[in-house]
């Protein structure tokens, strides 16, 4: 019998959390979707894995047996997957680097050029990710390293070096009543509808909605998208507003939009991130050094 590793990951999260809601948040999926996947796994195995009650999810004897083996199975599969993909890229002298939005801003081109001088004959394959994957392929092993915005899912499980810090600004349609202000207090925006990333991105989405800085004030969602172009169009069309790094004023300037400084929200940080398994990879470490040598 072949079981999808995705189902095993879902099972492992529920087993670790003992609670569907917390496991769903950890996995960045909806609770109904997670429940469906657990039932599918139980059906495939022909065994009940959890006892469900008001107190949470308790492992059955069959669930305990599976939980004891699952972490090692997943770790070995992840290692094999990463090594296979890395070997393929090394054979063609290509370093796979994922990135979100503007990556490391203006430093990105300097980093790529420095890596080219450090590793003649090598090429950096920059792979832009949709906002539905805030790790830009790092979590799936599709890239060797990534230029990301903090926070992102699973950041405690990888290596991180911060490259730059910049304020968060607000993006408004030019017709918005506050569009002419030189500076806006974030509390003035609490009742505004926001254009948000998909719900499955979890606290990455929450960070860009600044939920921690609303003093418990609920968020209004006007539009949801995982694509930058659709995000910009939604704001220009008046479906909502959004927070963005200050550098978005340079990289995402569009007719119909204006960017304004905001007080009352923490700054944004861009970083280079890589899996711990690549600590001994000389090519990845050369790229990390090029990032640090050119950080702003």
C-alpha positions, 0 to 999 in steps of 0.5 A: 500500500502506498500512502501520500507523504502529505497525509503523513505530514497532516497526521504528524501535525495533529498527533503533535498538537492534539488539536485540529485547530492548532494543527490546521494553523500549523499546516496553513490549511483549513480545519475542514480540509485537515479533517478530510485528509485525516479521514482519508488516511484512516480509510486507506490504513483501515484503522482509526488513528484518533479518538475525537472528543471535546478535549481534542484528538487522542491517539489510538493504539494504532495511531501511537504505532504510526506516530512513533514511525512517521517522523523518521519516515518523513525526515528520510524522504525529505533528505532524499528529495533534497539530495536528488534535486540538489544533485540535478542542479549541481550537474548543470551548475545551477543554484536554485534560489526562491524569492518573494516580491522584491527579494533583497531589493536593489542588493539582489543584482549585486548578490547575483553578480558577486556569486558569479565572480565567486563561482565562474560558470555557475548560474543563479536560477531565481524562482519567484513564488506566489504569496501562497508559498511564503517560503518560496520553495524552501519548505518543499525542497524545490530551492537551495536557498531563498530571499524571503520576508520575515516572518514565514512558516517554518522559519525556526527550522531553517538558517536565517540571516537578516539582510535589510530592515525597512518600514511598512507603508500603506498602499491606497487607491489614489481616490482614497480620502487619506491618499493626500496625507504625508503620514497615517497612523495605523489606528486610522486604518483599522476599519478599512477593508484590506486586500489579504493573502490566502488564509492558508498562509497563516501568520504570514498573512496575519503579519501583513494584516498587522493583526498583532498591532490592532489591539484586538480590533477585528480585520475586515477583508475586502479581497483575497489573492496570492498574486502581486498583480491581482493584489495591486489591481484590487487596491487600485479598484478600491476593493481594499488597502494593504501594507507593504514594504517601503521598497514597494514604492519603487518595485510596484508603482502603478497608476491609480495607487499611492504609498504612504508612511504608516506609524504604529506598525513594526518594520519589515525584514528581508533575509536569506534562508537555507536548510540546515542540511546545506550548512556544508554545501560550499556552493550554498555557503558561497551564495550566503556569503555574497548576500552578507557581503552585499546586505544593506 
